[in-house]
Amino acid sequence: MIIPVSKFREPEATIYKVSATDKDSGDNGRVTYVILNTIDASRFGIDRIDGAITTRQSLFNLEGNLFHITVEARDNGHPPLTSSRQITFQIQSESVLEEFIYKTIAENGAPETIDLLKGAFSTFPSSEVTLSIDSGNGYPVARINNDKLIVDALDYEQIQYVDLTINVTGRTTNRFVGFIHVAIAVEDLDDNGPSFIPSPVSTFNIPITAKSGAKVYQFVAVDKDSTANENGVVSYSLVDSASPFLLDSHTGMLTLKRDMTTSDNNAVFTVQANATDGGGQFALSSPVNFTVYDPDEGFPTFHESAYFGSLRENSPIRTSVMLINPVLTVFPGAHELAVDMVGTHKSDFYVTAPYGDLYTNTQVDAEKTPMYLLAIMSTTLHTPIKSTTVFVRIDLVDVNDNPPHFPFRTNHTTIRPSDGPNTVIATVTAIDKDLHPQLTYNVTTAPSTRFIRTRQTHNTVDVVVVDPSKLNEKTYHIQMVVNDGLNTDTANLVLTVEM
C-alpha cells in the first residue's frame, strides 16, 4: 500500500497507524509492532503498543521519493506468531497545503467550534503545528484554541460574514506548512420585531378645508432584520378602519379618504397603526390625535396639512430646509403669529417667526439619523390665543462621506494549472459605512493581468482566473482596488500556483 505524506511533516510526526488483531486471549492475543530492518527502516519509528508510525527526520527536501518499510505485528505467545505488511510512503511535492472550510451558522446562537485540522491537514496532530489568524474580518469574534477555531455568537445585523485566513506552521521547525481558509456566512433570523419611531407630539391639527388625499402624517417603523429575506420588511395597517383616514401599507403614509367638512369642526380622531414584519412580529404605535379646526375661527392655518422635505447630510449649520408659512384668515398680518418647534429634536432644528423658515441647528449625519419627524406649532399673539400644529418629515440625503476599506490587508489563496476556466480564487466585500455605497473593484498584477478578472455582483466581487493553464509563474501578487467614486482602498492577494 502507498501512503502519501506531505514534505511539511515535522520530525517525530505521526504519519500513519497500523492495527492488527489476534483472536487469542491474554498474552497470546496481545499484539506489538516493530519495523523490520530494511534500507529505509532508519527513517521511521513505530510505537510498539498502538502501531503509530512516525518520521525520524525532516522530509522537506525529499519530495517525490518513495520509502519502503515492512511492519511486523507479533503476539506475545510462546513461541510468538507474526504477520507483516509492506508499506510505501510517497513524499508529496505540493508547495503549500490548503484547506477551505465553509459553514453557515444562524445568528445569535451558541459560540461555534470548528475543527481546523481536517482535509489536507487531517493527519497533523495539534502538537505538531501552530495555527494563527493571518488576515480577515473576524479578529474581534474569532480565536484559536489548540486546533479549534472558536467563533462567538454573531448578530447578522452587525456582521454578515466572517472570512479568515489561518497560517499553519511547524511547531518545532517554524517552517510554513500552508493555509486554512474559513468562510462563515451568518444566516439572518427574525429576531427583531418592528419598532415605531415616536411621534414628536401626540396631537396635530387638520383644517376643515383639507381635501381627500391630503397627507396628514406618516407612521415610521424600523426593523433591524435583513430585508433580503423579508424578515425586516414592514407593512402597516390601521387599528380602526372606521376613521376618515387611509394608511398606505408599504410606506405608512396617512392620508384623508374624504374631504373634511364643517360638520367635522372640533372633532378629534385618534389613530393607531400596526406594523408587521416578514416573520409575523408586530408592534402597536402610540395613539396620534388629530383635531379638526375652522380657520375662520381665528386659528393659524398652514398651506399644507403636512410637510415633507429632504436635506443633504453634513449641510452647514443654518442651512434652510423649507418654508412652513402659516397664515391668518381672520386677523391677517405676519406680526400676529409666533412659530416654534415643539416636541423632539428641538436642538437639531429651529424655525423663525413669523414666516416659518426651518433651518438646521447642527450638522446632520444620515448614517446616525436618516430621517427626522418634527412638529411645528403656530400660535396667535393676540387673545384669545389659538394654535395649530403640523407634521413635518425630513429625509436626509446620504452623501459619499465614508471611504471604503477591505476587511484584510493581505490574503492568500492557491490554484492549480489544471483547474477549470473562470476559477474563483477569492470573494470579497469591501466595507463602506455610507447608506447606499456604489462600489467598483479592479485588480492589477504583473505580468498576467489579462488572465485575472473581477466579476461583480452589487457590492461584492469575485476574483476570477480566466485560464489557470496560462499561469506560468509560481506566485502572483495581485493588488485589489475598491473605489466608491471618490475614495479608494487597496489590499493584496497572494496567489500561489501549484505546479
ABEGO torsion letter per residue (X at the ends): XBBBBBAABBBGBBABBBBBBBABBEAAABBBBBBBBBAAAAABBBBAAAGBBBBABBAAAABGBBBBBBBBBBBABOBBBBBBBBBBBBBBABABBBBBBBBBBBBGBBBBBBBABBEAAAABBAAABBBBBABEAAAAABBBBEABBBBBBBBAAABABBBBBBBBBBAAAGBBAEBBBBBBBBBBBBABBBBBBBBABABBBBBAABBBGBBABBBBBBBABBAAAGAABBBBBBABAABABBBBAAAGBBBBABBBBAAABGBBBBBBBBBBBAAGBBBBBBBBBBBBBBAAAGBBBBABABBBBBBBBGBBBGBBABBBBBBBAABBEAAABBBBBBEBGAAABBBBOAAGBBBBABBBBAAABABBBBBBBBBBABOBBBBBBBBBBBBBBBBBABBBBBABABBBBBBBAABBBGBBABBBBBBBABABBBBBBBBBBOAAAAABBBBBBEABBBBBBABAAABABABBBBBBBBBAGABBBBBBBBBBBBX
